[in-house]
Amino acid sequence: MKKRTSVFGCFVSATLLLAVAGCGTNSGGSQSQSQGNTTSQSSGTKAISSKTTQSVSQVMNWYAQPEQGGQWDAQQENLYQKAGLQMTTKQGGPQVSTIPLVAAGKYTFGMASADSILLARAQGIPIVAIFAPLQEDPQVLIWHSSAAIKSFADMNGHPVYVSAASPYWAYIKSKYKLNDAKQMTYTGSLVNFVHSNDAVIQGYVTQEPYVLKQEHVPVKYELVADSGFNPYQNVMFTTEQEIKAHPDVVKAFVKASQEGWQDFLQSPSATDNEIHKLNSDLSINEMDYSVKTEKPLVTGGDAKQHGIGYMSEANWTKLEKQMKQTGLLKSDVNVNSAFTDQFLPQQ
């Protein structure tokens, strides 16, 4: 059975974040190049010149996968180029920490979870969320159908394979008083779970249920979001300096990214084929399942009214309070500095 590592479980360590506190933008910032056929942008901010292409880059939070589909689609379908951006898109991986890389100026834009962004802000790292594709957290806790578990509240006494630094697990343990749950080291592998009928394991609703079904392992699961802890996932962010110096670039990036997600959810095949070239561990059938499963998570919630990528102050404030309650945040964070919707196209 393949090793399955959850991108959303990869929480940025405090030590690594502190190492880049105060870093500014350098080589990863926007740079101009002569480009005669670039589409100009008309917006509330200064438009990108039709004679200039801005060289920018973005780094994903894990290996290429449909949960990042809109970003890859915008690259694949030249939507960034049409917006006046010469984009370089890079995969993530187990050794890639996007927040330090963007804060240090190695990339213009990065992908992370909302809770990671609040932790970074609490440590003085000046990054800002600008676009949130996933309105609902796809993370799930999974158990065997034969286990005496109906919900989170029934997990006491069971071994739970979950990343030690997962904020949602701290919240669920506290809310449901799971002091007797046996926290086990999560390695990304499903093997131990499959061979332990009373075990629980973290995963994505877009991936692990499909994989386990192919292995003929009947399971049930519950979305982490159902616990009330529902941070935006796969959030695109940049630095305060980039927003101040190049608001036109940020606006063009957000617009093209939103268009990429719209296109991807309607016609994912070409982009899925490209993702498969980059990450051959994912089959086309599995990616088809992922896209169908993630679509309501992208287009639901506030996105129904405001469009893909929208973020609300209420949701960020709720998350900040939850992280303080569980001790993940030691001090207040001004959420209005942590995110902005100013660059989203108005619906």
C-alpha positions as a LaTeX table, in Angstrom:
\begin{tabular}{lrrr}
\hline
Residue & $x$ (\AA) & $y$ (\AA) & $z$ (\AA) \\
\hline
Met1 & 0.00 & 0.00 & 0.00 \\
Lys2 & 1.32 & 3.44 & $-0.95$ \\
Lys3 & 2.42 & 5.89 & 1.67 \\
Arg4 & $-0.15$ & 8.66 & 2.00 \\
Thr5 & 1.07 & 11.89 & 3.56 \\
Ser6 & $-1.45$ & 14.57 & 4.37 \\
Val7 & $-0.37$ & 18.00 & 3.21 \\
Phe8 & $-2.75$ & 19.69 & 5.65 \\
Gly9 & $-1.11$ & 17.88 & 8.55 \\
Cys10 & 2.24 & 19.52 & 7.80 \\
Phe11 & 2.16 & 22.40 & 10.29 \\
Val12 & 5.05 & 24.86 & 10.19 \\
Ser13 & 7.26 & 24.61 & 13.26 \\
Ala14 & 7.67 & 27.61 & 15.51 \\
Thr15 & 11.48 & 27.35 & 15.34 \\
Leu16 & 11.53 & 27.49 & 11.57 \\
Leu17 & 9.14 & 30.42 & 11.50 \\
Leu18 & 11.20 & 32.35 & 13.99 \\
Ala19 & 14.25 & 31.80 & 11.82 \\
Val20 & 12.78 & 33.98 & 9.09 \\
Ala21 & 11.11 & 36.66 & 11.21 \\
Gly22 & 11.98 & 40.04 & 9.81 \\
Cys23 & 13.11 & 38.70 & 6.42 \\
Gly24 & 12.20 & 40.85 & 3.44 \\
Thr25 & 11.58 & 40.24 & $-0.23$ \\
Asn26 & 14.53 & 39.76 & $-2.56$ \\
Ser27 & 14.99 & 37.53 & $-5.59$ \\
Gly28 & 11.47 & 36.10 & $-5.36$ \\
Gly29 & 9.79 & 39.50 & $-5.70$ \\
Ser30 & 8.20 & 40.77 & $-8.89$ \\
Gln31 & 10.60 & 41.71 & $-11.64$ \\
Ser32 & 9.79 & 43.28 & $-15.02$ \\
Gln33 & 10.69 & 41.79 & $-18.40$ \\
Ser34 & 10.02 & 43.07 & $-21.90$ \\
Gln35 & 7.11 & 41.16 & $-23.41$ \\
Gly36 & 5.20 & 42.56 & $-26.37$ \\
Asn37 & 2.09 & 40.34 & $-26.34$ \\
Thr38 & 1.08 & 40.59 & $-22.70$ \\
Thr39 & $-2.54$ & 41.40 & $-21.90$ \\
Ser40 & $-2.99$ & 44.59 & $-19.88$ \\
Gln41 & $-5.22$ & 44.67 & $-16.83$ \\
Ser42 & $-7.82$ & 47.31 & $-15.95$ \\
Ser43 & $-8.64$ & 47.45 & $-12.26$ \\
Gly44 & $-8.82$ & 49.65 & $-9.22$ \\
Thr45 & $-5.06$ & 49.43 & $-8.89$ \\
Lys46 & $-2.57$ & 50.44 & $-11.54$ \\
Ala47 & $-2.76$ & 48.04 & $-14.51$ \\
Ile48 & 0.22 & 45.97 & $-15.59$ \\
Ser49 & 1.72 & 47.52 & $-18.71$ \\
Ser50 & 0.95 & 45.73 & $-21.96$ \\
Lys51 & 4.66 & 46.01 & $-22.79$ \\
Thr52 & 5.87 & 44.48 & $-19.53$ \\
Thr53 & 5.58 & 41.03 & $-18.03$ \\
Gln54 & 6.19 & 40.64 & $-14.32$ \\
Ser55 & 8.29 & 37.59 & $-13.42$ \\
Val56 & 6.75 & 35.95 & $-10.35$ \\
Ser57 & 6.70 & 32.53 & $-8.70$ \\
Gln58 & 4.51 & 30.42 & $-6.47$ \\
Val59 & 5.31 & 27.38 & $-4.34$ \\
Met60 & 2.74 & 24.72 & $-3.43$ \\
Asn61 & 2.40 & 23.10 & $-0.01$ \\
Trp62 & 2.90 & 19.53 & $-1.26$ \\
Tyr63 & 3.50 & 17.49 & $-4.37$ \\
Ala64 & 1.17 & 18.38 & $-7.26$ \\
Gln65 & $-2.41$ & 17.24 & $-6.65$ \\
Pro66 & $-6.00$ & 18.24 & $-7.50$ \\
Glu67 & $-6.35$ & 20.07 & $-4.19$ \\
Gln68 & $-4.04$ & 22.65 & $-5.79$ \\
Gly69 & $-5.74$ & 22.26 & $-9.17$ \\
Gly70 & $-6.68$ & 25.86 & $-9.89$ \\
Gln71 & $-3.12$ & 27.08 & $-9.45$ \\
Trp72 & $-1.81$ & 24.43 & $-11.85$ \\
Asp73 & $-4.64$ & 25.14 & $-14.29$ \\
Ala74 & $-3.82$ & 28.84 & $-14.40$ \\
Gln75 & $-0.23$ & 27.88 & $-15.21$ \\
Gln76 & $-1.18$ & 25.20 & $-17.73$ \\
Glu77 & $-3.76$ & 27.33 & $-19.57$ \\
Asn78 & $-1.53$ & 30.43 & $-19.68$ \\
Leu79 & $-3.97$ & 32.43 & $-17.56$ \\
Tyr80 & $-1.12$ & 34.03 & $-15.62$ \\
Gln81 & 0.59 & 34.98 & $-18.86$ \\
Lys82 & $-2.61$ & 36.55 & $-20.17$ \\
Ala83 & $-2.77$ & 38.56 & $-16.92$ \\
Gly84 & 0.72 & 39.91 & $-17.54$ \\
Leu85 & 2.59 & 37.51 & $-15.26$ \\
Gln86 & 5.50 & 35.29 & $-16.21$ \\
Met87 & 4.75 & 32.60 & $-13.63$ \\
Thr88 & 6.92 & 29.80 & $-12.32$ \\
Thr89 & 4.99 & 27.22 & $-10.28$ \\
Lys90 & 6.89 & 24.79 & $-8.05$ \\
Gln91 & 5.76 & 21.68 & $-6.21$ \\
Gly92 & 6.18 & 21.37 & $-2.48$ \\
Gly93 & 7.25 & 18.29 & $-0.55$ \\
Pro94 & 8.29 & 17.05 & 2.90 \\
Gln95 & 11.31 & 19.37 & 3.02 \\
Val96 & 9.50 & 22.44 & 1.65 \\
Ser97 & 8.19 & 25.01 & 4.16 \\
Thr98 & 6.37 & 27.62 & 2.14 \\
Ile99 & 6.10 & 30.38 & 4.75 \\
Pro100 & 9.86 & 30.75 & 5.37 \\
Leu101 & 10.53 & 30.57 & 1.62 \\
Val102 & 8.09 & 33.37 & 0.77 \\
Ala103 & 9.07 & 35.45 & 3.81 \\
Ala104 & 12.71 & 35.19 & 2.75 \\
Gly105 & 11.86 & 36.29 & $-0.78$ \\
Lys106 & 12.58 & 33.01 & $-2.56$ \\
Tyr107 & 9.05 & 32.93 & $-4.00$ \\
Thr108 & 6.49 & 35.68 & $-4.57$ \\
Phe109 & 3.46 & 33.62 & $-3.50$ \\
Gly110 & 3.01 & 30.49 & $-1.39$ \\
Met111 & 0.33 & 28.07 & $-0.24$ \\
Ala112 & $-0.40$ & 27.34 & 3.43 \\
Ser113 & $-3.27$ & 26.86 & 5.87 \\
Ala114 & $-4.96$ & 29.74 & 7.65 \\
Asp115 & $-3.83$ & 28.49 & 11.07 \\
Ser116 & $-0.19$ & 28.44 & 9.89 \\
Ile117 & $-0.55$ & 32.01 & 8.69 \\
Leu118 & $-1.89$ & 33.16 & 12.08 \\
Leu119 & 1.00 & 31.45 & 13.84 \\
Ala120 & 3.44 & 33.20 & 11.53 \\
Arg121 & 1.79 & 36.57 & 12.16 \\
Ala122 & 2.00 & 35.98 & 15.90 \\
Gln123 & 5.76 & 35.60 & 15.48 \\
Gly124 & 6.07 & 38.83 & 13.53 \\
Ile125 & 6.40 & 37.33 & 10.05 \\
Pro126 & 4.72 & 39.83 & 7.68 \\
Ile127 & 2.77 & 37.52 & 5.38 \\
Val128 & $-0.81$ & 38.11 & 4.24 \\
Ala129 & $-3.45$ & 35.68 & 2.95 \\
Ile130 & $-4.89$ & 36.88 & $-0.36$ \\
Phe131 & $-6.91$ & 33.95 & $-1.78$ \\
Ala132 & $-8.47$ & 30.87 & $-0.14$ \\
Pro133 & $-9.67$ & 28.18 & $-2.59$ \\
Leu134 & $-10.94$ & 25.71 & 0.02 \\
Gln135 & $-13.83$ & 27.17 & 2.01 \\
Glu136 & $-14.18$ & 23.97 & 4.03 \\
Asp137 & $-11.31$ & 21.96 & 5.48 \\
Pro138 & $-11.03$ & 18.60 & 3.62 \\
Gln139 & $-9.28$ & 16.92 & 6.54 \\
Val140 & $-11.06$ & 13.95 & 8.10 \\
Leu141 & $-10.57$ & 11.45 & 10.87 \\
Ile142 & $-11.19$ & 7.93 & 9.56 \\
Trp143 & $-12.11$ & 4.73 & 11.38 \\
His144 & $-13.08$ & 1.17 & 10.47 \\
Ser145 & $-16.78$ & 0.57 & 9.89 \\
Ser146 & $-16.64$ & $-2.23$ & 12.45 \\
Ala147 & $-15.28$ & 0.01 & 15.23 \\
Ala148 & $-17.51$ & 1.24 & 18.05 \\
Ile149 & $-17.19$ & 4.83 & 16.88 \\
Lys150 & $-19.92$ & 7.11 & 15.62 \\
Ser151 & $-18.24$ & 10.49 & 15.98 \\
Phe152 & $-15.26$ & 12.32 & 17.49 \\
Ala153 & $-16.77$ & 11.89 & 20.96 \\
Asp154 & $-16.28$ & 8.10 & 20.80 \\
Met155 & $-12.52$ & 8.10 & 20.18 \\
Asn156 & $-11.36$ & 7.75 & 23.80 \\
Gly157 & $-9.38$ & 4.53 & 24.27 \\
His158 & $-8.63$ & 4.23 & 20.55 \\
Pro159 & $-5.20$ & 4.64 & 18.92 \\
Val160 & $-5.29$ & 7.79 & 16.80 \\
Tyr161 & $-2.66$ & 8.29 & 14.10 \\
Val162 & $-2.37$ & 12.04 & 13.75 \\
Ser163 & 0.45 & 14.54 & 13.24 \\
Ala164 & 1.68 & 15.71 & 16.61 \\
Ala165 & 1.57 & 19.38 & 15.62 \\
Ser166 & $-1.93$ & 19.31 & 14.11 \\
Pro167 & $-3.92$ & 22.27 & 15.50 \\
Tyr168 & $-7.24$ & 20.58 & 14.79 \\
Trp169 & $-6.33$ & 17.58 & 16.96 \\
Ala170 & $-5.55$ & 19.86 & 19.91 \\
Tyr171 & $-8.95$ & 21.47 & 19.42 \\
Ile172 & $-10.87$ & 18.16 & 19.07 \\
Lys173 & $-9.11$ & 16.61 & 22.08 \\
Ser174 & $-10.07$ & 19.60 & 24.21 \\
Lys175 & $-13.65$ & 19.95 & 22.96 \\
Tyr176 & $-14.55$ & 16.26 & 23.25 \\
Lys177 & $-12.39$ & 15.54 & 26.33 \\
Leu178 & $-10.38$ & 12.82 & 24.60 \\
Asn179 & $-7.78$ & 12.49 & 27.33 \\
Asp180 & $-7.78$ & 8.70 & 26.95 \\
Ala181 & $-7.26$ & 8.67 & 23.19 \\
Lys182 & $-3.91$ & 7.03 & 22.39 \\
Gln183 & $-2.11$ & 9.45 & 20.12 \\
Met184 & 0.15 & 7.52 & 17.73 \\
Thr185 & 2.90 & 8.77 & 15.44 \\
Tyr186 & 1.51 & 9.57 & 12.00 \\
Thr187 & 3.95 & 8.53 & 9.26 \\
Gly188 & 1.80 & 9.03 & 6.19 \\
Ser189 & 1.29 & 5.28 & 5.80 \\
Leu190 & $-2.10$ & 3.56 & 6.04 \\
Val191 & $-0.60$ & 0.15 & 6.84 \\
Asn192 & $-0.85$ & 0.31 & 10.64 \\
Phe193 & $-4.40$ & 1.62 & 10.41 \\
Val194 & $-5.50$ & $-1.13$ & 8.03 \\
His195 & $-4.23$ & $-3.82$ & 10.39 \\
Ser196 & $-5.71$ & $-2.29$ & 13.55 \\
Asn197 & $-9.50$ & $-2.51$ & 13.58 \\
Asp198 & $-9.90$ & $-0.05$ & 16.45 \\
Ala199 & $-7.55$ & 2.60 & 15.05 \\
Val200 & $-8.32$ & 6.12 & 13.80 \\
Ile201 & $-6.21$ & 7.97 & 11.24 \\
Gln202 & $-6.10$ & 11.42 & 9.71 \\
Gly203 & $-6.59$ & 11.95 & 5.99 \\
Tyr204 & $-8.37$ & 13.95 & 3.31 \\
Val205 & $-11.93$ & 13.37 & 2.27 \\
Thr206 & $-10.55$ & 13.79 & $-1.26$ \\
Gln207 & $-8.02$ & 10.96 & $-1.05$ \\
Glu208 & $-7.89$ & 8.33 & 1.70 \\
Pro209 & $-11.52$ & 7.11 & 1.50 \\
Tyr210 & $-10.95$ & 6.38 & $-2.19$ \\
Val211 & $-7.65$ & 4.58 & $-1.56$ \\
Leu212 & $-9.11$ & 2.47 & 1.26 \\
Lys213 & $-12.10$ & 1.53 & $-0.88$ \\
Gln214 & $-9.73$ & 0.27 & $-3.57$ \\
Glu215 & $-8.04$ & $-1.83$ & $-0.87$ \\
His216 & $-11.45$ & $-3.21$ & 0.18 \\
Val217 & $-11.21$ & $-1.65$ & 3.65 \\
Pro218 & $-14.68$ & $-0.44$ & 4.73 \\
Val219 & $-14.40$ & 2.80 & 6.70 \\
Lys220 & $-16.39$ & 5.72 & 8.06 \\
Tyr221 & $-15.12$ & 9.23 & 8.64 \\
Glu222 & $-16.03$ & 12.70 & 9.84 \\
Leu223 & $-14.84$ & 16.02 & 8.51 \\
Val224 & $-12.67$ & 17.95 & 10.94 \\
Ala225 & $-14.77$ & 20.98 & 10.00 \\
Asp226 & $-17.76$ & 19.28 & 11.66 \\
Ser227 & $-16.00$ & 19.78 & 15.00 \\
Gly228 & $-16.26$ & 23.54 & 14.53 \\
Phe229 & $-12.55$ & 23.96 & 13.72 \\
Asn230 & $-12.52$ & 24.93 & 10.05 \\
Pro231 & $-9.50$ & 26.93 & 8.88 \\
Tyr232 & $-9.26$ & 27.90 & 5.23 \\
Gln233 & $-6.93$ & 25.49 & 3.46 \\
Asn234 & $-4.51$ & 25.85 & 0.56 \\
Val235 & $-4.54$ & 29.60 & 1.14 \\
Met236 & $-2.39$ & 31.64 & $-1.21$ \\
Phe237 & $-0.34$ & 34.29 & 0.56 \\
Thr238 & 2.38 & 36.83 & $-0.08$ \\
Thr239 & 4.30 & 39.41 & 1.92 \\
Glu240 & 3.22 & 42.84 & 3.10 \\
Gln241 & 6.12 & 44.24 & 1.08 \\
Glu242 & 4.87 & 42.64 & $-2.16$ \\
Ile243 & 1.39 & 44.05 & $-1.60$ \\
Lys244 & 2.78 & 47.51 & $-0.95$ \\
Ala245 & 5.28 & 47.50 & $-3.82$ \\
His246 & 3.29 & 45.61 & $-6.47$ \\
Pro247 & $-0.48$ & 45.71 & $-5.77$ \\
Asp248 & $-1.13$ & 45.40 & $-9.52$ \\
Val249 & 0.79 & 42.13 & $-9.62$ \\
Val250 & $-1.06$ & 40.73 & $-6.60$ \\
Lys251 & $-4.40$ & 41.68 & $-8.13$ \\
Ala252 & $-3.51$ & 40.06 & $-11.45$ \\
Phe253 & $-2.35$ & 36.92 & $-9.63$ \\
Val254 & $-5.57$ & 36.58 & $-7.64$ \\
Lys255 & $-7.75$ & 37.16 & $-10.69$ \\
Ala256 & $-5.89$ & 34.58 & $-12.78$ \\
Ser257 & $-5.89$ & 32.09 & $-9.90$ \\
Gln258 & $-9.65$ & 32.42 & $-9.49$ \\
Glu259 & $-10.11$ & 31.91 & $-13.23$ \\
Gly260 & $-7.85$ & 28.87 & $-12.98$ \\
Trp261 & $-10.05$ & 27.31 & $-10.31$ \\
Gln262 & $-13.21$ & 28.02 & $-12.27$ \\
Asp263 & $-11.71$ & 26.41 & $-15.36$ \\
Phe264 & $-10.27$ & 23.46 & $-13.43$ \\
Leu265 & $-13.54$ & 22.53 & $-11.74$ \\
Gln266 & $-15.37$ & 22.67 & $-15.08$ \\
Ser267 & $-12.75$ & 20.88 & $-17.21$ \\
Pro268 & $-10.05$ & 19.22 & $-15.08$ \\
Ser269 & $-8.74$ & 16.62 & $-17.57$ \\
Ala270 & $-5.88$ & 18.54 & $-19.17$ \\
Thr271 & $-4.59$ & 19.85 & $-15.84$ \\
Asp272 & $-4.99$ & 16.43 & $-14.17$ \\
Asn273 & $-2.83$ & 14.95 & $-16.93$ \\
Glu274 & $-0.18$ & 17.55 & $-16.21$ \\
Ile275 & $-0.43$ & 16.89 & $-12.45$ \\
His276 & $-0.01$ & 13.16 & $-13.16$ \\
Lys277 & 3.23 & 13.88 & $-15.03$ \\
Leu278 & 4.52 & 15.72 & $-11.98$ \\
Asn279 & 3.17 & 13.25 & $-9.41$ \\
Ser280 & 2.73 & 9.80 & $-10.93$ \\
Asp281 & 1.65 & 8.33 & $-7.58$ \\
Leu282 & $-1.80$ & 9.77 & $-8.28$ \\
Ser283 & $-3.87$ & 7.84 & $-10.81$ \\
Ile284 & $-6.27$ & 9.62 & $-13.15$ \\
Asn285 & $-9.20$ & 7.79 & $-11.50$ \\
Glu286 & $-8.11$ & 8.97 & $-8.07$ \\
Met287 & $-7.81$ & 12.53 & $-9.31$ \\
Asp288 & $-11.29$ & 12.34 & $-10.84$ \\
Tyr289 & $-12.59$ & 11.33 & $-7.41$ \\
Ser290 & $-10.64$ & 14.16 & $-5.75$ \\
Val291 & $-12.03$ & 16.83 & $-8.07$ \\
Lys292 & $-15.63$ & 15.68 & $-7.60$ \\
Thr293 & $-15.18$ & 15.55 & $-3.83$ \\
Glu294 & $-13.42$ & 18.89 & $-3.47$ \\
Lys295 & $-15.74$ & 20.88 & $-5.72$ \\
Pro296 & $-18.38$ & 21.63 & $-3.02$ \\
Leu297 & $-15.57$ & 22.53 & $-0.62$ \\
Val298 & $-14.35$ & 25.16 & $-3.10$ \\
Thr299 & $-17.66$ & 26.54 & $-4.34$ \\
Gly300 & $-19.67$ & 26.30 & $-1.10$ \\
Gly301 & $-19.72$ & 28.50 & 1.98 \\
Asp302 & $-19.16$ & 32.20 & 1.35 \\
Ala303 & $-17.91$ & 31.40 & $-2.16$ \\
Lys304 & $-21.52$ & 30.87 & $-3.25$ \\
Gln305 & $-22.14$ & 34.60 & $-2.89$ \\
His306 & $-18.70$ & 36.13 & $-3.15$ \\
Gly307 & $-16.82$ & 33.84 & $-5.54$ \\
Ile308 & $-14.01$ & 31.32 & $-5.26$ \\
Gly309 & $-11.25$ & 32.34 & $-2.90$ \\
Tyr310 & $-13.30$ & 34.63 & $-0.63$ \\
Met311 & $-12.40$ & 34.96 & 3.07 \\
Ser312 & $-14.45$ & 36.53 & 5.85 \\
Glu313 & $-13.29$ & 38.43 & 8.92 \\
Ala314 & $-15.73$ & 36.36 & 11.00 \\
Asn315 & $-14.06$ & 33.07 & 10.05 \\
Trp316 & $-10.56$ & 34.40 & 10.68 \\
Thr317 & $-11.63$ & 35.84 & 14.05 \\
Lys318 & $-13.23$ & 32.54 & 15.07 \\
Leu319 & $-10.07$ & 30.64 & 14.15 \\
Glu320 & $-7.87$ & 33.07 & 16.09 \\
Lys321 & $-10.02$ & 32.61 & 19.21 \\
Gln322 & $-9.95$ & 28.81 & 18.89 \\
Met323 & $-6.18$ & 28.78 & 18.55 \\
Lys324 & $-5.84$ & 30.91 & 21.69 \\
Gln325 & $-8.22$ & 28.61 & 23.59 \\
Thr326 & $-6.08$ & 25.57 & 22.77 \\
Gly327 & $-2.82$ & 27.37 & 23.57 \\
Leu328 & $-1.55$ & 27.36 & 20.00 \\
Leu329 & $-1.49$ & 31.14 & 20.01 \\
Lys330 & 0.04 & 32.79 & 23.05 \\
Ser331 & $-1.06$ & 36.31 & 22.16 \\
Asp332 & $-3.69$ & 38.13 & 20.13 \\
Val333 & $-3.30$ & 38.38 & 16.36 \\
Asn334 & $-4.91$ & 41.17 & 14.35 \\
Val335 & $-6.75$ & 39.11 & 11.75 \\
Asn336 & $-7.31$ & 42.16 & 9.56 \\
Ser337 & $-3.56$ & 42.25 & 9.04 \\
Ala338 & $-3.40$ & 38.51 & 8.39 \\
Phe339 & $-5.68$ & 38.49 & 5.34 \\
Thr340 & $-7.19$ & 40.76 & 2.71 \\
Asp341 & $-9.92$ & 40.37 & 0.12 \\
Gln342 & $-9.09$ & 43.63 & $-1.61$ \\
Phe343 & $-7.65$ & 41.86 & $-4.65$ \\
Leu344 & $-10.54$ & 39.49 & $-5.30$ \\
Pro345 & $-12.71$ & 40.33 & $-8.32$ \\
Gln346 & $-16.02$ & 41.76 & $-7.13$ \\
Gln347 & $-19.00$ & 39.48 & $-7.75$ \\
\hline
\end{tabular}
